[in-house]
Amino acid sequence: MKQLLNLVFAFLLVNYSAFADSETPATPATTVPTANDVLVLKEPAGTPNYLLSPGDALEITVWKEEGLQQQQFLIGPDGTIDFPLVGSLNAAGRTISDLKQLLSFKLADYIADPSVSVKLLNNQGNAIFVIGKVNKPGQVYAARRIDVLQALSMAGGLTVFADEDNISVLRRSGDKVTVFPFDYDDVIDGDHLEQNILLEPGDTVTVP
């Protein structure tokens, strides 16, 4: 009888231990950073690159090429520049990086491995006109593309007499003029933000 009781006790003890182990939560493994770990940072969201426009002035240099050092070019009304060896190139609508690559490609027919640098001397071609009831009406120049709200800010903001709900942007393309409405109050309140379009050179923002 004593042996039977000992066997029952041992059986209960084994089952209790198994049950206790199943109830014990597993401890998650902890990863400890080491000196060999590499932190990867995301690049910040970029802003739209500046697009060259008629009226912009450029300085272009081809390294180690006599006669092609620090030459200055004004982008003509047709959007082109005349560069030695390669002739007329369409510069307007391109980024500086695009123009640099195009020049390198064209010059490769005449120069082995050309090294080209392009510098923007002034951006007078990127003119936005802000007229009407703003504190500083006139031309606005920007080193990058700007939106309507930014153009109004650069023009000194609206006067107290401005009709904030009926601002518009006029954009000419050939003989066609497109009108984009802009409700200042809506945009400031965070509504209908699609009205706050990126402006193009030559756009006119009118504030009645």
Secondary structure, 3 states (H helix, E strand, C coil): CHHHHHHHHHHHHHHHHHHHHHHCCCCCCCCCCCCCCCCCCCCCCCCCCCCCCCCCEEEEEECCCCCCCCEEEECCCCCEEEECCCEEEECCCCCHHHHHHHHHHHHCCCCCCCCEEEEEEECCCCEEEEEECECCCEEEECCCCCEHHHHHHHCCCECCCCCHHHEEEEEEECCEEEEEEECHHHHHCCCCHHHCCECCCCCEEEEC
